[in-house]
Amino acid sequence: MLEAIDAECEKRADRPSRPEMIRRILADWLEQKSQSQR
């Protein structure tokens, strides 16, 4: 899991830190969840 997050950080142009990347992934996931409930 953390390896995947680190790899995702490497791919991003702005190179977010691991906690920042986790926050973004969670935000995206929550957004998708709330949209699918409508």
C-alpha positions, 0 to 999 in steps of 0.5 A: 500500500505505502509502496503504491502511494510512494510510486504515485508521489513519484509520478506527480509533477509537484511530488507531494509528501506521503501524508499529502498524497494519502489525504488526496487519495482519501478525498478523491475516494470520499468524493466518488463514494458520495457521488455514487450514492446519489 
